[in-house]
Structure formats: C-alpha cells, structure tokens
C-alpha cells in the first residue's frame, strides 16, 4: 500500500498518508484530512477476518455433525443387534416347551443381549461426539442409552410373545 497523497481541502497542499492511518495533518495549514479509502480498506480487512472465522466455525460444525452421525449409526447398530438377539432369545424361551436346551439357548441370547447392551453403552458414552458434549453428563448419557436399550428389549419380548401367539394358532 505505501504512502498515498491527496490535496488538502483547505489550502490545496499535498497531504501524505502512511499505511494503516486514517487521518493526516496538513503540514502547512494544520487541517486534519480523513482518508476514506483507508477506512474502507480497514473495514474490508475486518470483514475478511470475520468471514474466515465463520468459515472455520462452519467447517468445525460440519465435522462435528459428521462425527455425530457416525456415533448415531453405531448406537443404532447396537440397538438393532440387541433387539435381534433378545427377539431370538425370547422366541427360544417361549418355543422351548420344557426343553432345557432350547431354554438355555434362549437365556444365553437374552443375557448376551443384555451384557452387549451394557458394555456397548459404556464404551459409547465414554467418548461422545463433540456436538453432544455439554448437553448431558456422561452418566446421564449412559443411563439414557441403557434405558432406551432396555425399552427396546421389552418391546422385542412383547413382539416375541405376539409372534408365538400367531404361530401357535
């Protein structure tokens, strides 16, 4: 940018502006001169900084959203596996008709689903996605995840009973 010269509005002498300054004094008459283009340049430079800040915030938010979606996919997969295992386990128990082996296999599926639910919930809630931090405490997130898993398991038990009632008729 360097030095810019304009004419003094009062006496017509040359007034120099140094880089970064918005005002200068005429060395002949003492009139203060405002350099509008310098102000505009400073405003544009300030806006560039704000745009860069917004861009970095947007990219961080995009990254957080991607991590949130990954976490949700893992959680939903965990729920799905839990539901399938408990459904199969409850069906084995219901259809066992006193057969100890079928009852044992069903109980194994149900216990495995419960243990898997607990372990996966603990592992997932230790490292939540960045966008979720601060909303719930780790313990609150753990209870919520486990609670939803147990509700789903109860639902699959109910669906297993309905399936048995339909198949039995």
C-alpha positions as CSV (number, residue, x, y, z in Angstrom):
1,X,0.0,0.0,0.0
2,X,2.8,2.5,0.9
3,X,2.2,6.3,1.0
4,X,-0.8,7.9,-0.6
5,X,-1.1,11.6,-1.3
6,X,-4.2,13.8,-1.6
7,X,-4.7,17.5,-1.7
8,X,-5.6,19.4,1.4
9,X,-9.2,20.6,1.2
10,X,-8.4,23.9,2.8
11,X,-5.1,25.1,1.3
12,X,-4.5,22.7,-1.6
13,X,-1.1,21.4,-0.4
14,X,-0.2,17.8,-0.7
15,X,-1.0,15.7,2.3
16,X,0.6,12.2,2.8
17,X,-1.0,9.2,4.5
18,X,1.1,6.5,5.9
19,X,0.0,2.8,5.7
20,X,-2.6,2.0,8.4
21,X,-3.5,5.6,9.3
22,X,-6.9,7.1,8.6
23,X,-6.1,10.7,9.3
24,X,-3.2,13.0,8.5
25,X,-2.5,16.7,9.2
26,X,-1.6,19.2,6.5
27,X,1.9,20.4,7.4
28,X,1.1,23.9,6.1
29,X,-2.4,24.9,7.5
30,X,-2.8,22.1,10.1
31,X,-6.1,20.9,8.7
32,X,-6.9,17.3,9.5
33,X,-7.7,15.2,6.5
34,X,-9.6,11.9,6.5
35,X,-8.7,9.2,4.0
36,X,-11.9,7.3,3.3
37,X,-10.3,4.6,1.1
38,X,-8.1,3.7,4.1
39,X,-11.2,3.3,6.2
40,X,-12.9,1.2,3.6
41,X,-9.7,-1.0,3.3
42,X,-9.7,-1.5,7.1
43,X,-13.4,-2.4,7.1
44,X,-12.8,-4.9,4.3
45,X,-9.9,-6.4,6.1
46,X,-12.0,-6.7,9.3
47,X,-14.8,-8.4,7.3
48,X,-12.3,-10.8,5.8
49,X,-11.3,-11.9,9.3
50,X,-14.9,-12.4,10.3
51,X,-15.6,-14.4,7.1
52,X,-12.5,-16.6,7.9
53,X,-13.8,-17.1,11.5
54,X,-17.2,-18.1,10.2
55,X,-15.7,-20.4,7.7
56,X,-13.6,-22.2,10.4
57,X,-16.7,-22.4,12.6
58,X,-18.7,-23.9,9.8
59,X,-16.1,-26.5,9.0
60,X,-15.8,-27.4,12.7
61,X,-19.6,-27.7,12.8
62,X,-19.7,-29.9,9.7
63,X,-17.0,-32.1,11.2
64,X,-19.0,-32.3,14.5
65,X,-22.2,-33.2,12.6
66,X,-20.3,-36.0,10.7
67,X,-19.0,-37.4,14.0
68,X,-22.5,-37.2,15.5
69,X,-23.9,-39.1,12.6
70,X,-21.2,-41.8,12.9
71,X,-21.9,-42.1,16.6
72,X,-25.6,-42.4,16.0
73,X,-25.1,-45.1,13.4
74,X,-23.0,-47.1,15.9
75,X,-25.7,-46.6,18.6
76,X,-28.5,-47.6,16.2
77,X,-26.5,-50.7,15.1
78,X,-26.0,-51.6,18.8
79,X,-29.8,-51.2,19.4
80,X,-30.5,-53.3,16.3
81,X,-28.2,-56.2,17.4
82,X,-29.7,-56.1,20.9
83,X,-33.2,-56.3,19.5
84,X,-32.5,-59.2,17.2
85,X,-30.6,-61.1,19.9
86,X,-33.3,-60.6,22.5
87,X,-36.1,-61.4,20.0
88,X,-34.4,-64.7,19.1
89,X,-33.7,-65.4,22.8
90,X,-37.3,-64.8,23.8
91,X,-38.6,-66.9,20.9
92,X,-36.3,-69.8,22.0
93,X,-37.6,-69.5,25.6
94,X,-41.2,-69.3,24.5
95,X,-41.0,-72.1,22.0
96,X,-38.9,-74.4,24.3
97,X,-42.0,-76.3,25.6
98,X,-40.0,-77.5,28.6
99,X,-36.8,-78.4,26.5
100,X,-33.9,-77.4,28.7
101,X,-31.5,-77.0,25.8
102,X,-33.9,-74.6,24.0
103,X,-34.5,-72.7,27.2
104,X,-30.7,-72.4,27.8
105,X,-30.0,-71.2,24.3
106,X,-32.8,-68.6,24.7
107,X,-31.4,-67.5,28.1
108,X,-27.9,-67.2,26.6
109,X,-29.2,-65.0,23.8
110,X,-31.1,-62.7,26.2
111,X,-28.1,-62.5,28.7
112,X,-25.7,-61.8,25.8
113,X,-28.0,-59.1,24.5
114,X,-28.1,-57.5,28.0
115,X,-24.4,-57.7,28.5
116,X,-23.7,-56.4,25.0
117,X,-26.1,-53.6,25.6
118,X,-24.4,-52.6,28.9
119,X,-20.8,-52.9,27.5
120,X,-21.5,-51.1,24.3
121,X,-23.4,-48.3,26.1
122,X,-20.5,-47.8,28.5
123,X,-18.0,-47.7,25.6
124,X,-20.1,-45.3,23.5
125,X,-20.8,-42.9,26.4
126,X,-17.1,-42.6,27.4
127,X,-16.3,-40.8,24.1
128,X,-19.4,-38.9,23.0
129,X,-19.4,-36.9,19.7
130,X,-18.2,-33.3,20.2
131,X,-21.5,-31.8,19.3
132,X,-23.1,-33.8,22.2
133,X,-20.7,-32.7,24.9
134,X,-22.3,-30.4,27.5
135,X,-25.9,-31.5,26.8
136,X,-25.8,-34.5,29.1
137,X,-23.3,-35.7,31.5
138,X,-21.5,-39.0,30.7
139,X,-23.6,-40.7,33.4
140,X,-26.8,-39.2,32.1
141,X,-26.0,-40.2,28.5
142,X,-25.2,-43.7,29.8
143,X,-28.5,-44.1,31.6
144,X,-30.4,-42.7,28.6
145,X,-28.6,-45.2,26.2
146,X,-29.1,-48.2,28.5
147,X,-32.7,-47.2,29.3
148,X,-33.6,-47.0,25.6
149,X,-31.9,-50.4,25.1
150,X,-34.0,-52.0,27.8
151,X,-37.2,-50.5,26.5
152,X,-36.3,-51.9,23.1
153,X,-35.6,-55.3,24.7
154,X,-39.0,-55.2,26.4
155,X,-40.6,-54.4,23.1
156,X,-38.9,-57.3,21.5
157,X,-40.1,-59.6,24.3
158,X,-43.6,-58.4,23.6
159,X,-43.2,-58.9,19.9
160,X,-41.9,-62.4,20.5
161,X,-45.0,-63.2,22.6
162,X,-47.2,-61.9,19.8
163,X,-45.3,-63.9,17.2
164,X,-45.7,-67.0,19.3
165,X,-49.4,-66.4,19.8
166,X,-49.8,-66.0,16.0
167,X,-47.7,-69.1,15.2
168,X,-49.4,-71.2,17.9
169,X,-52.8,-70.7,16.3
